Amino acid sequence: MFTHVQEAKYIKDYKIWLSFNNGKQGEIDLEPELYGEIFEPLKDISFFKSFTLEGHTLSWSNGADFAPEFLLENIF
């Protein structure tokens, strides 16, 4: 079974609550991951909050996204 993000809710700062198709859920803090050209715009918190679910993962309008497997491995 492929890992899919089914639901995502902004919490605060750079933290998002996620629910996956395998029943697991939890929070992730993406602040430490916001480096590199594609992720730099996400440091603007208003832009960070504009994520959508596309392709079964978190996505932003500038093309930034995170692999759903990475997100699942790093929830707490």
Secondary structure, DSSP 4 states (H G I P E B T S, - for coil): ----EEEEEEEETTEEEEEETTS-EEEEE-GGG--STTTGGGGSHHHHTT-EEETTEEE-TTS-B--HHHHHHT--
